Amino acid sequence: MSRLSLALKIAVGLLMVDSIIELSFVSSMVAWLHRRASQGFSFNYDGSTHFLAGLPANIMTDQGHTSNGAAGTAFVLIGVGGIVALSLRHWSRDRLGRLGAFARSFYHLWVWINVPAFLLTIGALAYVFAVTNAHEGQTIDVPFAVGLDGKAYPSESWTPQNWFSALLQLDLLDARDDIQSHLYVMRGWQYNLIPMFIIQLGVTVLAISEFLEWRRQPRVVQSAEK
């Protein structure tokens, strides 16, 4: 096994681990939003206790779906698909006929599918940070929130990260630690896109480089089929 092949296999393994972390973080956030945050939160203001819906009327979740899609693509197509493709390539090394041709075609497909999968990760990274940063620093108008009587906060659009950061600025009666811990998870999947991007860049470069090296190697199968 060449150093390039070994590096590719290690990189694919790292990508699978990182994409599972990304999927876990996003899934944890979604579960918490539905299970706990949707119940709302109580806070003190002007000597009285008030209730605010846990999610605003205009909550933005597309960035979470995009990250989830990029991570799922990295794990399934590049990770699992890579294990299958590299195994089939090794198996088809000295085999003729349709099965050998199919195995090598599957490997070719996997190599080039790395490119659009990597572009999806780039798009997810850029989109998530652009949307989140665009809404950074938003605050809840407390007197206005008090007048809502527990209804969903209708003003502005919010990402989960920005909304719960703003909630922590209120004088909450409880759930502060719970919100803070899940805010870490939300920031976690956002910033985990950076190492996922770096690792997937490495996988893409290694996959194409190793493919070109493999093409240059003399093989009995190719000479016999000509």
N, C-alpha and C positions, 0 to 999 in steps of 0.2 A: 504494500500500500504506500503510495507516494505521500509526501508531506501535504500536498495540496488536497488530496482526497481526505486525509485525516483531519485537516483544518476545516474542510467543508462539513464533515460529519459532526464535529464538535460544535460548529456554528449553528447547524440545524437543530442540534439538541438544545443549545442555549436559547434559540428562538422559540422552541416549543415551550420551554420553561417560562420564558418571559411572557409569551402570549397567554399561557394559562393564568399567570398572575393578573394580567390585564382583564381577562374574562371574569376571573374571580372577583376582582375589585368592582367591576361594573355590575355584576350580578348581585353583589352584596349591597351596593347602593340602591339598585332597583327594588330589591326585597325590602330594605328599610324604608324607602319612600312609601311603599304600599302598606307595609305592616305598622309602622310607627308614626312617620311624619304626617301621614294622611289624617291622623287623629287630632292634630292641632296642638297648640301650646298655649299655656297661660302665662301672663306677664303682669307686672305691677306698673302702674302709671298714675301719677297725681293722687297717690293714696288709695287707689282702688285696684282691684284685680280684674283683668280683662282676658278675653280669649281671642286667639287669632288662628285662622285656618293654617294648617301645616304647610300647604303648598299654595303658591300664588296662582291667580287665574291664568297668567301667561308664563307658565313654566316651559323652558326650552330643553328638550331632551334629544334633539337630533344629533348633538355631538356625542352623546353616550352611545347611540345606535351606530354612529360612524366608527367610533373606536372599537365597539364590539365586533362590527363587521370586519375591520382590519385585523383584529386579533384572531378572530375565527378563521379568516382566510389564511393567515400566517400559520396557524396550528394545523389546520386540516390539509390545505393544498400544498403548503411548502414543507411543513413538518412531517405529517403522516404520508403525504404524497411523495416527499423526498425519500423517506425510508423505503417505500415500495419501489420507487423509480430506480434508486441505486441498487437495491437488491435484484430487481429484474435485469438491470444492466450487467451485473456480475453473473447472474444465472445464464444470460444469453450469450456470454462471451464466445463459446465454441459451438453454438447451436445454429443450425440452418432451418429453413422453412418458415411457415407463417408465425409460429409462436415466438421464434427468435426475433423476427422482424417486428412483431407487435411489441415485444418487450423493449426493444431499442427505440421504437417510435414513442412509447410511453415515456421513456427517459428523455427523449428530445422535447416532448411536450412539456414535461416538468421543468426543464431548464429554462425554456422561454416564458413559461407562465410566471416565473420569478419576477419578471419585469413589471407586468401590470399589478401583481400583488404588492410589489415595493412601491409603485406609484400610488396605490390605495393607502398605504401607510403614510406616505408623504402628505397626501391630501387630508387624511384624518388628523395628523399632527398640526398642519397649518390651520385647518378649520377649527379644531378644538381651542387652540390658543387664541386665534383671532376672535372667536365669539366670546370666550371667557374674558379676555382682556378688554373687549369693547364694553362689557358691562361691569368692569371692576369699579369698586368704590360706591356702588349704589347703596342708598340707605332707605329704610322704611320710615315713612311719615307717620310718626306715632299717633298724634291726634286724629289723623285720618283713619288709621288702623283701628283705633278705639271705636270710632263711629260705625265700623263695619259690622259690629256685633257677631264676630266669628265667621263672617263670610270671607271668601278668598280675596286676597289683596289684588285689586284690578290694575293698579298703576304700574306701568312699564313692563318690560319683559325681563325674565330672570333665568340665569343658569342655576343649576342646583348649588354649585360652589358659591356663587354670589348671594343667592337667597339665604342660605344658612349662615354665611358670614354676617349678613345684615341682621339675622335673627339673634345672633349672639350679642349684638349691641343693645338688645332690649334687656330689661330687668326681669329675666325669666324666673318663674317660680321653681321649676324643675327641668330636667332633661338637658341641662347645659352640657354636662359631661358626655351624654349620649350624642348630642348634636356635634360636639367637638370631635369625638372619636370618629364619627362617620364623615365629618368634613375632611379629616385626614385621609379617609378612604377615597373620597371624591378627588382630592388633590393627588392622591396616589395614582389613580388610573390616568389622570391628566398628564402627570409628569413621567409616568412609566412609558408613555409613547416615545419619549426621547431615546432611552436605551433600546426600545423595540425597533425604532428607526435605524439606529446605529448597527445593531446586530443584523437586521434584515438587509442593510446595505452590504455588510460583509458576506452574508449568505449569497446574495445576488452576484456579487463580483466573483466570489469563489466558485459558484456553480457554473458561470460562463467560462471562467478561466480553466476550470477542471475539465469542462466539456471540450474545450479547444485542445487541451492536452490529450484527452482521450481519443479525439479524432485523429491526432497525429500518430498514434500508436498503431503499428501493423497488427492486423487481426486476421486470423485464418478464415473467419466467417465472411468478412467483407471480400477477400480475394476469391473465395470459393463461389460467392454469389454473382460475381461479375461475369 
